[in-house]
Amino acid sequence: MLDEANAYERGMDDDLTLAKRLCWDSYEWDGVDSDCVAKDEDDAWDYAGEICGYQEDFIDRARDLLEVARKAVNE
């Protein structure tokens, strides 16, 4: 959560940017071996766009994380 709080403090409260980061991070730690390993953050985001509703889910999660970060910064 520290990264999200830092991003908010710097004024980078772009839901899409955070959503892409969440998507990329999920590909790094999910442990699933695949022939379709994402090369970078944008590649992971493009792949997520092929699955109906996947990008929207990450955007919703990003909004939730930003709200938590905003509350943490204000406390």
Buried (B, 14 or more C-beta within 10 A) or exposed (E): EEEBBEBBEEEEBEBEEBBBBBBBEBBEEEEEEEEEEBEEBEBBBEBBEEEEEBBEBBBEBBBEBBEBBBEBEEE
